[in-house]
């Protein structure tokens, strides 16, 4: 068996789907018509990944409004003026904030998983949002009659159900997107917010058995969006030792865009649990330059100098289009980068004799 390789999640939407999203927002097509176009895009995404030889598929998040907000789309007790996330190029993303309780998911991720499974018999991975990200919905000044403690209890229950539903539906792996981990150190350099995030996520993860956690992973990156990031300037050394305290069997770590990958790999090697696997990023989704298979191979071999091959995998640094309106990377370039990851990982596997 060679070194395993997996995508992270999102793939840029095809022009036809982007047009359908605009038409639906303007009231020109129905929700049913939009769903049909989303399903076509899911089928195309899965088909193209299978043609490339991907051993594990994703639906490309073609039907999600974003990787972060899918559970709360349509929730009545929200106001749009929540936490603002600034990116290095000056653009921002804004979360809503909760105005009333009780909190609940409106959509669970197994909905997307089951829709994808209709188009393939190959293993399908499902990304879910980490509960730590959704904890940012609760306002600092509280909600009358709905204390934060009750919100957290509701959130933990909902996040567990989101993961468990995907495991029960046969997901190859369930991946928690934890992009806010590195961002938390920008918001609070003391690490207190990060500690709270780790503790909250572990409240959920500890509800699963060791066998179940072997099929659960956590993804970290500096938040790629519109060819920019929100926290690439934050030292990984503050995040990684705490990241590996999470009770998960797999970790997906952005690495290709790091200025000093060997330093990061040394930190990973020191803190990676002995029963966990780390998938290192070998392609950079926001870099317009296409990696060659040989570049990917060399990145894998560099990682193998620090991490035992039995604990090593490869991935893309991040999703290619985490928000539906992000068109900064073309769909064809995304698939080309994925192809380079597959070919380069195979070359490295051969060189390592795995």
ABEGO torsion letter per residue (X at the ends): XBBBBBBAGBBBBBAAAAAAAAAAAAGABBAAAAAAAAAAAAAAAAAAAAAAGBABBBAGGAABABAAAAAABGBABBBABBBBBBBAAGBBBBBBBBABOBBBBABBAAAAAAAAAAABABBBBBBBBBAAAAAAABBAAEBBGBBAAAAAAAAAAAAAAAAAAAAAAGBABBBBBAAAAAAAAAABAAGAAAAAAAAAAAAAAAABBAAAAAABBBBBBAGBBGGBBAAAABBAAAAAAAAAABBBABBBBBAAABABAAAAAAAAAAABBAABBBBBBABBAABABBBBAAAAAAAAAAAAAABBAAABBBBBABBABABAABAABBAAAAAAAAAAAAAAAAAAAAAAGX
